Amino acid sequence: MRIARVRLLSSGAEHYGVLHGDQVHILAKPPFDGIVESRKRVSLGDVRLLPPTAPVDFWGIGMNYGDHLQQAQATSGLPITGTMRPWHKGVGGIIGPDQPIIIPPEAVEVHYEGELVVVMGKRARRITPAQAPQYILGYTCGNDVSEKHSWEKEPGQWRGKGTDTFAPVGPWIETDIEPQGHELIVRRNGKEETHGNTSQMIHSVYDIVSYISRFITLHPGDLILTGAAGISQAIHPGDVVEVEISGIGTLRNPVEMEKL
Amino acid sequence: MRIARVRLLSSGAEHYGVLHGDQVHILAKPPFDGIVESRKRVSLGDVRLLPPTAPVDFWGIGMNYGDHLQQAQATSGLPITGTMRPWHKGVGGIIGPDQPIIIPPEAVEVHYEGELVVVMGKRARRITPAQAPQYILGYTCGNDVSEKHSWEKEPGQWRGKGTDTFAPVGPWIETDIEPQGHELIVRRNGKEETHGNTSQMIHSVYDIVSYISRFITLHPGDLILTGAAGISQAIHPGDVVEVEISGIGTLRNPVEMEKL
């Protein structure tokens, strides 16, 4: 099943809905306590896709693929360990499909990072990896946009990864897949630049969810970035970046320079 | 004016209210677009004080007082610079007055850090320090509870400062004060352990708000910790920690061990 959060172009109202071909079956309530379709149906052409949830928190796990870990070690000076290092991506930067990534003039070198995103379905605290699937609603695509020149080296990465619009997520939540074993491709202006597979993660999705939940409660709708594969590249105004994950879909965002 | 967020003990309903002595005048709507009192009034004894807002994000500014900066440098190995380093405290750990700080068994050395907290009143992006006062609703007390043994040294400080219950805030929002010039006292079990003054901040409140807003939109209700004064001490189950700021009030929380 594919669950999207949509804004009706006619009224501006926001709803969750289930996708059936090019139709959206509007849900009677958010999808976290079970899927209840209302009678309302709209065409995909009559809605704008929003970020798939409005999370309480948006987490990241750094350096979860071998090739990206080497890149990070070489360029960022970050300490590299085998330990999971969750961090707050921050919810302020979240944008949906087709919304522009806006680069502020203070940024020197901004990269895409295409990643599988976990969408939590239930409140979770101190759950085991084996319990994790029951607490996960599904998966979507994310672009962990990052300023690599100097901001990412700052403690906390607040602006390195948290700047407004640096967190594209979408296009929808796929609920019927396992997290590992999916092709993870990033294209810039139609050309493939990185290509990995979520089976190459160092820490599995279920281990990540379990580990965060040992210390901090995960809420329905919370999002977790699970790491970039491959060697990320810089993006520039005028570019279009696509993150495609097999079995989910494609998240596409144009890049613009901030107008001051 | 003192604005609190309260839960009515009778119905469980949550409201904002204005404090008049021991009476709470319930507001007709959240206080961010102007204060509109409803006709409903309740006694302070008939409500529970909640965290003063439910923010989109909760920010921190590390090492903003000279004595605490020296402590951080000596014990945490964090790089010390003159630059502001905002970080995500995270909203998951927020608790209100009198709620317990719960220490997980994995934590080795947990400290209080008493701090002035800024409460944003309006959406703010790229505002100047001179404009900041118009965007701030008021101030409250915060306890930036931190695991100092090893977690705080991890990049992102996700569990070092973000563990559930590690973010007590309250008791209410004082709207009629300037941010600098207030006594900032932390007591453990009734005994004063740190004593500073918000005039000793390295970066002023208005500079901090302006700096974050250059990169990330601040939302109504967002909170910003402005740094601890003095040499923080460890807390243990059974302790009661008070953060008192002159002109605002006292935030009091007991400490418990997590029961697994």
Chai-1 contact restraints between the chains, C-beta under 6 A:
chainA,res_idxA,chainB,res_idxB,connection_type,confidence,min_distance_angstrom,max_distance_angstrom,comment,restraint_id
A,D57,B,G92,contact,1.0,0.0,6.0,A-B,restraint_1
A,R85,B,P155,contact,1.0,0.0,6.0,A-B,restraint_2
A,P86,B,W158,contact,1.0,0.0,6.0,A-B,restraint_3
A,W87,B,G156,contact,1.0,0.0,6.0,A-B,restraint_4
A,W87,B,W158,contact,1.0,0.0,6.0,A-B,restraint_5
A,H88,B,H88,contact,1.0,0.0,6.0,A-B,restraint_6
A,H88,B,G90,contact,1.0,0.0,6.0,A-B,restraint_7
A,G90,B,H88,contact,1.0,0.0,6.0,A-B,restraint_8
A,G92,B,D57,contact,1.0,0.0,6.0,A-B,restraint_9
A,G92,B,I216,contact,1.0,0.0,6.0,A-B,restraint_10
A,G92,B,T217,contact,1.0,0.0,6.0,A-B,restraint_11
A,P155,B,R85,contact,1.0,0.0,6.0,A-B,restraint_12
A,G156,B,W87,contact,1.0,0.0,6.0,A-B,restraint_13
A,W158,B,P86,contact,1.0,0.0,6.0,A-B,restraint_14
A,W158,B,W87,contact,1.0,0.0,6.0,A-B,restraint_15
A,R159,B,F215,contact,1.0,0.0,6.0,A-B,restraint_16
A,G162,B,I216,contact,1.0,0.0,6.0,A-B,restraint_17
A,T163,B,F215,contact,1.0,0.0,6.0,A-B,restraint_18
A,D164,B,I216,contact,1.0,0.0,6.0,A-B,restraint_19
A,D164,B,T217,contact,1.0,0.0,6.0,A-B,restraint_20
A,F215,B,R159,contact,1.0,0.0,6.0,A-B,restraint_21
A,F215,B,T163,contact,1.0,0.0,6.0,A-B,restraint_22
A,I216,B,G92,contact,1.0,0.0,6.0,A-B,restraint_23
A,I216,B,G162,contact,1.0,0.0,6.0,A-B,restraint_24
A,I216,B,D164,contact,1.0,0.0,6.0,A-B,restraint_25
A,T217,B,G92,contact,1.0,0.0,6.0,A-B,restraint_26
A,T217,B,D164,contact,1.0,0.0,6.0,A-B,restraint_27
